[in-house]
Amino acid sequence: MQVKRVGVIGGGQLAWMMATPAQALGVELVIQTPSRDDPAVAIAADTIIAPINDADATQELAYRCDVITFENEFVDLAALFPLAESGVCFRPRLEALSPLLDKYHQRCHLEKLGIPQPKFVLPSSHNQLEFPVVLKTRRHGYDGQGTFIIKDAETLQHKLDTSHKPSEVLLEEFIPFERELAVIVARAVNGDVVTFPIVETQQENQVCRRVIAPAAISSTVAQEIEAIAQTLMNSLQAVGVFGIELFLTGEQKVLVNEIAPRTHNSGHFTIDACATSQFEQHLRAVCNLPLGSSALTCSSAVMINLLGYEYAQDDYLDKRSQISQIPHAHVHWYGKNESRPGRKLGHVTVLLDEVNPEVAQAIAQKIESLWYPESNR
């Protein structure tokens, strides 16, 4: 089957960034999203305005395209399975998403595979972990939402009594990591697996602020992460691009933090810095085309998220213009018409001709000094 139209459930910036590679591949995008103001609506060949978890709308989406993929994980899998059974082609397949959308089930799947990760329990067994612990909502947490560091049993009980039902959360061992890492991995219909360069991610308030590619890690650590990515994708028989977030401890131990079954913020640098972007790679996989090279086309790169820091309606054109004057800077603006604290409004990737984390860090700080008011740096 030649894929000419790809349905995308979700209309945010991850779908929006598929537009350029889709055009290059001769593919049209059909978007299911709840708002006409969502970024991907502007680039879609066709749009269905409906909630992400509206299975009837997804049935209509299936009529209008050859294959359906996902921009986010806020879907109702139980409602989608009858569509798959009737012949609708989802990539990745729904069975690949089933163990991942609930973070407790995700941990259980990794445990079955023997993949290293932090210890985890349900709230009823919290005495098996030492405080502090990490409390996470099992569904719909992203960009630090639904993740809390809990320092004692009294605080935990208060949280469970006032904010979250025990059935909605899990607890994880707190990892005093040396660094956070991430890897983007793609798997094709024929089982080919390609990993992108492993990156260091830097978070503030549990939201990604910066990504440095490649990460300064040993070949042993890199090989272990690549093996984890391959094991995961093959175990799920997944088709498409996934993002895997990891911890690296001071003892150089690798632990999987979370898995996102879609393109991922840690892979945005690939648009400007790699032979094939994560978005083109995802479309290649779901359209059953050969996967492209994931090699860097520069020595290194640093990606900085442009996050909202105020409630405003502003396109920040002056700030974007200043940032674009930095040599080898590529500014990507998502076209959102409303800013609020923590909202991802765009990103900047700067290509470097040397591998020097200190230089990358200095450039990131310069961009952030231009973007954020002094009180937000």
C-alpha angles and dihedrals in degrees: 000000000000110000113221101157126041119195114214121198103212131038105213129115093290090063091040091057090057090067100085096047090043090057091047091051093046093245128138122216123221112194131206108196137143101235135049087216094063112117098243094056089076093058101036124113087211135003137204111199104212140113117285091244096049103118093187089058089048088054088056089046089055091055090056101047145037101234135011127221135173135249094185140009101243093109131124102240095184090059092047098051093077088055091052090048089053090056105270108148113228120184115221089034117241091246088062091055097045097081094043111048093072108058093215091053088046090056091048091051092051089048091054090052092049091239112157115251141145118287112267138189141169115259092259088066098044092127087073089071130061120233134284094061132172116241115202132182108239095224137035099007115142139148090025093308112138095017121112135170107224118200104190145010094257092056090046093053091048090051091050092046097048111024116017136030112232089241091060099056145049132202126230136191112263109243117207091209128190092215142350117237136185139191132196113216131185130198124194129213089258092054099258111149124202125182125200123222111293112249139201113236123201118204132194119191085357092296120115111251102167141015123197119198125232104022116229097244136134122265088245092058091044092052091049092052092047090050091051091051093049093046092050097048094045093047089056096037083226122181117204138027124319130184119220121196118202143182123226113201127209088259088057092250115154119220127177112237104181142338124221112198093213142045110312143212091243088064100054091101088069091074092071104015106046136062088239123025121226088247094054089044091053092050091046090054097047092043091051093243123142113276116251132232114283094198122132114252091203134041094258143332141207124211121199123192116225101219127188114254100178143028104262147124102236137129092207090220094162093053092046090050091053092049092048089060091068108104114264092003118148114196118202116191117191097209096238111159098207131058126203132164112289096006114138105239099165145318140235126216120195118195116217132199094213139046101243119137091194092057090047090050092050092051091049090052091049092053092046090050089056094045107039129055110245092258091061099049 
